[in-house]
Amino acid sequence: MFHYTCKGTCSTGIDLEIDEQGIITYCKIIEGCKGNTEGLCRMVTGRKADEVAEILQGVPCRGDTSCPDQLSRAIRAYTA
């Protein structure tokens, strides 16, 4: 399990697993708006990590980042 510490969002962290084929098999966003973060995790689980990271990169919320943007950063950190 990979853990990413969020910066600049209501969410405090992201737990993530990506399989050998690059598919997200587990995603949990800690804290934040429960409905949005749970919905986001359901939407990305089973999808290609690189595609998800590209789509979510740069989505703003209360500043220059957001929970989706932090998930993009978590994926990039995981696969680096």
Secondary structure, 3 states (H helix, E strand, C coil): CEEEECCCCCEEEEEEEECCCCEEEEEEEEECCHHHHHHHHHHHCCCEHHHHHHHHCCCCCCCCCCHHHHHHHHHHHHHC
